Structures are given as structure tokens and as C-alpha cells.
Amino acid sequence: MLLNQLHDSHNVPWRDLAALFITSHTRLTPVWRQAASQHANGLVLWDYHVVALHRQQEGDCLVWDMDRVFRMVSGQALTSRFESDRSHMRSESGGWSAPPPPWPCFECAARGGGGPLTLEALLRVDADLGPGTKLLEQAASNQLPWEEVCGEAEATLAE
């Protein structure tokens, strides 16, 4: 939703937008300063976390992390190919494990460029999801290949 808002309302070009999915092999991802937390430090253990990246100037984004897996997805690929029925938010009894966000579920807007991207596929650390995605495995310092990921997605989705 934030990527769409940045593009539509603030005229940020798709080439400067991406989504970064953060997870771990155990699907326990600590994130602090979260509004959903019940702890003073804001800690929540999510199965994944997503942040929007907005490139401010030409060049790569630098990400430092010691033990997480990052999947970078171009903003255009995510907003046109992402699908989620929110089944990951349901408990075994079928109820909500947490209140769902107020916006509707995501449906794949375009079938070009590799078909739909599901949350389950994005979180699989062994999955090759094709154009517009890049898995950045565990390393002390990774330079995100912005042009490689986002430029590839623009070209594929334009076809």
C-alpha cells in the first residue's frame, strides 16, 4: 500500500521503489518499536517483516545484518504481481491470530512477468522467483543490486 501511495500520490517513479522482505530460516524475526507490541521496547517476533525502499539518489542501498535473509522485490513487480488471501493470519481454529489490516486482500493485477507472487513464495529462502526479485543470503554487509533487481523488473513487466 505504501509503494502505491508513494508512486501515485507523490509521483515517485517505479524504478526508485522496492520492497524488502526480511525473514529468517526459523521464521522468527525480531523487530523493535512496533505499534503492535505489548513490551516497553516495542519488540514483536514476526514471521516476516516488509519495508518499503525509496531510492533517493542514484546508487545502491547498503544493508547491514548478521543473520537474516533479505528478498528485494521491485515496487512495480510487487504491486502488479502480489497476491495474499491472508491465510497466514488465521489460527488453526480459523479465527484471526491478529486483527487484519483494513485494506482489502491483494489480488494479482497483471499476469505478465512471471505470474503471481504469493507471500509463501516470497518467504521461501530457497525459491527463485524470477524477474524483479533477488534473494540476498546471510552476510555481514550486502549491497542491494538495485539496478539488477528493479531494472530487470521494469523491462520484464513492460513486455
N, C-alpha and C positions, 0 to 999 in steps of 0.2 A: 504494500500500500504506500509506503514511504517513497519507494522508487517511482511509482506512478505520479505521486504528488510532486516530487522534485522535477520530473520530466514535464508534466502537464501544466502545473501552476507556476513553476519557476524557470521554465524553458531550459533546463539542463539537458544537453544532448545525451542520447543513449550511450555514446562512446565514452562518456565520463561517469557512468553509473555502473555499479556492480553490487552483487550480494555476496557476503562472505558467510558460509555455513561453518560453524565451529562445533565439533563433537569430539568424542574420544572412542577408543575401541570398546570401552565399557559402557558407553552412552551415559556417563555421569560427568556433566560439565559444570564446574562451579563458576557462577557469575555473581559478582557483588553489586550492591547498590540497585537492586531490583525492587520495583514498587510492590511486586507480589510477595516479597519476603516477610517473614514474621520475626526476623532477627534484627538486632540493632545495626549490624554491619551490612544489612541488605542481602545476605547470602541466599542464593537459591541454587539447588542442584538440578539443572535442566538435562534432558536427554540430548538437546542440541540448543544452539543459540544462533541467531542470524543478525548480522549488522549490515547496514547499507553503506557502501563506499561511494564517495563523491570525489572524483579526482579534481583537485583544484588547479593544478598546473601540469604541463607535460612531464612525464616520467613515471616511475613505478612507485607503488606504496610499499613501505617497509613494515613487515610484521615480525615481531619477536615473540616466540613462545617456545617452551621446552618440551611439552608432551601432548599437544593436541594435534588433531588433524583438521586442516582447513580445506574447504572446497570453495573456490571462487567461481561465481556464475555471473555472466554479464547481465546487466539490468534488463536489456531487451530480451535476452533468452529467457530469463526468469519470468518476466511479466507476460510473455506471449506463450510460454510452454508449461508453466507450473500448474499442477492440479493437486488439490487436497480436499478430502471429504471429512477431515478432522477425526478420522477413526483412531488415530494415535492418542487422542484426548479422552477416549472412552475407557472406563474401568471395565473389569471383567464382567460386572453385573449389567453393563450397558449404559450406566449413568456417566455424567461428566466428571472427570478427575479434577478438573479446574474449569471455571467458567470460560466458555468460548469467547473469542473476540466478537465485537458487534457487527463486523462486516460479513458479507456472505462468503461461503466456501469458494475457493479458487477453481475455475474451470479453464482448461487449456484453450486459449484464444486462437491459436494457429497450429496447424498440424505440420507445417514445414519445419525444416531444420532439425530433424531428429525425433519428432514426436513429443509426447508429454513428458515432463519431469515431475516425478512424484517425490514426496518428502522421503519416503522409504528409500528410493534410489539415491537421492542426494546424500543421505546419511550413511549409505553403504561405503565403507572406506576402500573396498576392493572393486568398486564399479567404475567402468569407463563410460561416461555419459555423453561423449562426443562433443560436437561443436558448442562453444560458449561455456564450457566448464573445464576446470583444471583442479586436480587434487594435489595439494601441497603437503607432503608427508612430513612427519616429525623432524624438526631441525631447529637448531638454536636461532638461526636467522634465515628467513626466506624472503626473497624479493618476489613480490607478486608479478607475474608476467602479464601486465595489464593489456598491452597491445596484442599479445598472443591469445589471450582469452577473449577479450572484448572485441578486438578487431576481427577475429575468426567468427564470432557470433554474428556481427553485423553483415559480413559477407555471406554467410550461410542463410540467414533469415531474409536477406534481400533477394535470394534466388527464387 
